Amino acid sequence: MQQTASQTAEGLTPEDFIEQAHSLVPLLREKAREAEAARRPLDEVIDAVRATDLFSMMVPKRYGGHEADMDTFFEVSLILSRADASMGWLIGFYIEHAFWFCHFPQSVQDEIFGDADHILAPAALNPAGGMAREVEGGYQLSGQWAWGTGIIHATWVMAGCLMTKEDGSINPMFFILPREDVEAVDTWHIAGMCGTGSWDFKIDDKFVPEGRARPFLDLVSLSTGIMDRYDAPIYKTPMMVLLTFAAAAPCLGAAQAALTAYQDQIKAKMETAGPELDHAKLALIADAALTLEAAELMMRDVLRDVMEQRNTATIETRSKWAARISHGVFLCRDAVAKIGTSAGASGNFLDNPIQRSVRDINAASCHVVFNREARYCDFGQLLFDQPIKNFLV
């Protein structure tokens, strides 16, 4: 294979990762309903992904990873999410969480990545979910965290927590713990994204060495030394931007899957009922298709901007990116709602993938990065040249 500038540590190109993602599609489609019923990712599916290079896409080259960029990550996430939004979500979060670990000291990364070329880790952001206190050499951490996407097959865990310092100030922190220090708690009884198995996890007064703790704002601002340690463009990408794309791709993928499923069902009916289609149904399908096209174009436009500006983007620019991606997700949700309604009563059977897409996107679009009021308020501030106060962009 001819070497190109876009190739990664093992000579893999973006096309190689995309091909690997496509190879998983039949299995993900076949197992989607089973995973949903189990309320967790299936071992068989995780093992199949382990057999590819996808989990190591954002792992640094020095640890056998590939340092793949955002555009490749977005394509891979879309492909997987069209097959099963839950698995697209889970796999995408596993991939981009490796990027988060690169913000920690090199000695910590040596310990975490070790001889493995990938890690599997949840990263729970809800800082009210636990309590941390400073002790000699590190911290003691306790609490129960919700939304632990990836906890079931995790090798490490990242937990966000508000820490009260001796002077009374409160500092949002991120802590890294080995999986054996954490208890998984099955709380995952939910209407959508059931297959992610995003159980709670519980930590009972565990010690975290100082090196495995980082202020959350340092990660958000890329002031952890990550850009000094690694030259690849992906490590110059703002963390919250990457997280937003990781959550947005499954929404777009689920919506596109719903549209395709509906078209296929209508085509099947046409074989027996004749080629004539109701004009109202045609108009609705066209509306949904154009809405999804607009959503995808908006997301890809932001993606190009991100890859051009990276860490040089101002908070105003990042706020605009967040608003546009969120708006794209809301467009996807609106389109799927119309498809679900038009599909009628038959669209509600559990063997019809449309109903799962409806429930999945309703759940996924509620992620904190898509908070409608916050994102639109920030964008409104920009329209009137007002300062942006939200740092979660």
Residue pairs with C-beta under 8 A, 6 or more apart in sequence:
1 11
1 13
3 11
4 13
6 13
6 14
6 69
7 13
8 61
8 65
8 66
8 67
8 68
9 61
9 64
9 65
9 66
9 67
10 53
10 64
10 66
12 53
12 66
14 68
14 69
14 71
14 72
14 75
16 53
17 53
17 54
17 57
17 66
17 68
17 72
17 75
17 76
18 72
18 75
18 76
18 79
20 52
20 53
20 54
20 76
21 52
21 54
21 75
21 76
21 79
21 80
22 79
23 52
24 45
24 48
24 49
24 52
24 80
24 83
25 79
25 80
25 82
25 83
26 83
27 44
27 45
27 48
28 45
28 80
28 83
28 84
28 87
28 88
29 83
29 84
31 42
31 44
31 45
31 84
32 83
32 84
32 86
32 87
32 195
32 353
32 356
33 350
33 351
33 356
34 42
35 41
35 42
35 45
35 84
35 86
35 87
35 194
35 195
36 86
36 194
36 195
36 356
37 194
38 195
38 197
39 186
39 188
39 189
39 190
39 194
39 195
39 197
40 152
40 188
40 195
40 196
40 197
40 199
41 86
41 87
41 90
41 152
41 153
41 195
41 196
41 197
43 153
45 87
46 120
46 153
49 55
49 91
50 118
53 66
54 76
54 91
54 95
55 91
55 94
55 95
55 98
55 118
55 119
55 120
56 64
56 65
56 66
56 98
56 117
56 118
57 65
57 66
57 68
57 72
57 73
57 76
57 95
57 98
58 65
58 66
58 67
58 68
58 73
58 95
58 96
58 98
58 99
58 102
58 234
59 65
59 66
59 67
59 98
59 113
59 117
59 118
59 119
60 67
60 102
60 109
60 113
60 229
60 230
60 232
61 67
61 232
63 109
63 113
63 116
63 117
64 113
64 116
64 117
65 98
65 113
65 117
65 118
67 230
67 232
67 234
67 235
68 234
69 232
69 233
69 234
69 307
70 234
70 237
70 242
70 245
70 303
70 306
70 307
71 303
71 307
73 92
73 95
73 96
73 242
73 245
73 246
74 245
74 249
74 299
74 300
74 303
76 92
76 95
77 88
77 91
77 92
77 95
77 245
77 246
77 249
77 250
77 253
78 88
78 249
78 252
78 253
78 256
79 88
79 253
80 87
80 88
80 91
80 92
80 253
81 87
81 88
81 89
81 92
81 249
81 250
81 251
81 252
81 253
81 254
81 257
82 88
82 253
82 254
82 256
82 257
82 260
83 257
84 195
85 193
85 250
85 251
85 253
85 254
85 257
85 356
85 357
85 360
85 361
85 364
86 193
86 194
86 195
86 196
86 250
86 360
87 195
87 196
88 249
88 250
88 253
88 254
89 149
89 193
89 196
89 246
89 247
89 250
89 364
90 149
90 150
90 195
90 196
90 197
92 246
92 249
92 250
93 122
93 123
93 149
93 150
93 246
94 120
94 121
94 150
95 246
96 242
96 243
96 246
97 119
97 121
97 122
97 123
97 150
97 158
98 118
98 119
98 121
99 234
99 235
99 237
99 239
99 242
100 123
100 158
100 174
100 219
100 239
101 108
101 109
101 112
101 113
101 119
101 121
101 156
101 158
101 176
102 109
102 226
102 229
102 230
102 235
103 214
103 218
103 219
103 224
103 225
103 226
103 239
104 112
104 176
104 211
104 212
104 214
104 224
105 211
105 225
106 229
107 211
108 176
108 211
108 212
112 119
112 156
112 176
113 119
116 155
119 155
119 156
120 150
120 153
120 154
120 155
120 156
121 150
121 154
121 155
121 156
121 157
121 158
122 148
122 149
122 150
122 151
122 154
122 157
122 158
122 198
122 201
123 158
123 159
123 160
123 174
124 145
124 146
124 147
124 148
124 158
124 159
124 160
124 201
125 147
125 160
125 368
126 145
126 146
126 147
126 160
127 160
127 161
127 162
127 172
127 216
128 162
129 143
129 144
129 145
129 146
129 159
129 160
129 161
130 141
130 142
130 143
130 144
130 145
130 159
130 161
130 203
131 141
131 142
131 143
131 161
131 162
132 139
132 140
132 141
132 142
132 161
132 162
132 163
132 173
132 175
132 208
133 139
133 140
133 163
133 164
134 163
134 165
134 166
135 207
137 209
137 210
138 207
138 208
138 209
138 210
138 212
138 213
139 163
139 173
139 175
139 207
139 208
139 210
139 213
140 205
140 206
140 207
140 208
141 159
141 161
141 175
141 177
141 203
141 205
141 206
141 207
141 208
142 203
142 204
142 205
142 206
143 159
143 161
143 202
143 203
144 185
144 200
144 201
144 202
144 203
145 159
145 160
145 200
145 201
145 202
145 203
146 187
146 200
147 198
147 200
148 157
148 184
148 198
148 199
148 200
148 201
149 196
149 197
149 198
150 198
151 157
151 182
151 184
151 197
151 198
151 199
151 200
151 201
152 184
152 197
152 199
154 179
154 182
155 178
155 179
156 176
156 177
156 178
156 179
157 176
157 177
157 178
157 179
157 181
157 182
157 201
158 174
158 175
158 176
158 177
159 174
159 175
159 177
159 201
159 203
160 172
160 173
160 174
160 175
160 216
161 172
161 173
161 174
161 175
162 170
162 171
162 172
162 173
163 170
163 171
163 172
163 173
164 170
165 171
171 215
172 215
172 216
172 217
173 213
173 214
173 215
173 216
174 213
174 214
174 215
174 216
174 219
175 208
175 212
175 213
176 208
176 212
176 213
177 203
177 206
177 208
177 212
181 203
181 206
182 201
182 202
182 203
182 206
183 201
183 202
183 203
183 204
184 199
184 200
184 201
184 202
185 199
185 200
185 201
185 202
186 199
187 199
187 200
188 194
188 196
188 197
188 198
188 199
190 363
191 359
191 362
191 363
192 356
192 358
192 359
192 360
192 361
192 362
192 363
192 364
193 359
193 360
193 363
193 364
214 224
217 391
218 224
219 239
220 238
220 239
220 240
220 391
220 392
222 236
222 238
222 239
222 311
226 235
227 235
227 236
227 311
229 235
233 307
233 310
236 310
236 311
237 306
237 310
237 311
238 306
238 310
238 311
238 313
238 318
238 393
240 318
240 322
240 369
240 392
240 393
241 306
241 318
241 321
241 322
241 393
243 369
244 321
244 322
244 325
244 326
244 369
244 370
245 299
245 303
245 306
245 325
247 329
247 364
247 367
247 369
247 370
248 299
248 325
248 328
248 329
248 370
250 360
250 364
251 329
251 332
251 333
251 361
251 364
251 365
252 292
252 295
252 296
252 299
252 328
252 329
252 332
254 332
254 336
254 357
254 360
254 361
254 364
255 292
255 295
255 332
255 333
255 335
255 336
255 357
255 361
256 292
256 296
257 353
257 357
258 335
258 336
258 339
258 340
258 353
258 354
258 357
258 358
258 361
259 285
259 288
259 289
259 292
259 335
259 339
261 352
261 353
261 354
261 357
262 285
262 288
262 339
262 342
262 343
262 347
262 354
263 285
265 343
265 346
265 352
265 354
266 277
266 281
266 285
270 277
281 342
284 338
284 339
284 342
285 339
285 342
287 335
287 338
288 335
288 336
288 338
288 339
291 331
291 332
291 334
291 335
292 331
292 332
292 335
294 328
294 331
295 328
295 329
295 331
295 332
295 335
296 328
298 324
298 325
298 327
298 328
298 331
299 324
299 325
299 328
301 324
302 321
302 324
302 325
305 313
305 317
305 321
306 313
306 321
309 317
313 321
315 388
315 391
315 393
316 382
316 388
318 393
319 378
319 379
319 381
319 382
319 388
319 390
319 393
320 379
320 382
321 393
322 369
322 375
322 378
322 393
323 375
323 376
323 378
323 379
325 370
326 369
326 370
326 371
326 372
326 375
326 376
327 375
329 364
329 365
329 370
330 365
330 370
330 372
332 361
332 365
333 361
333 362
333 365
336 357
336 358
336 361
337 358
339 347
339 354
339 357
339 358
340 347
340 354
340 355
340 357
340 358
343 352
343 354
346 352
347 354
347 355
348 355
349 355
350 356
368 392
369 392
374 390
374 392
378 388
378 390
378 393
381 387
381 388
382 388
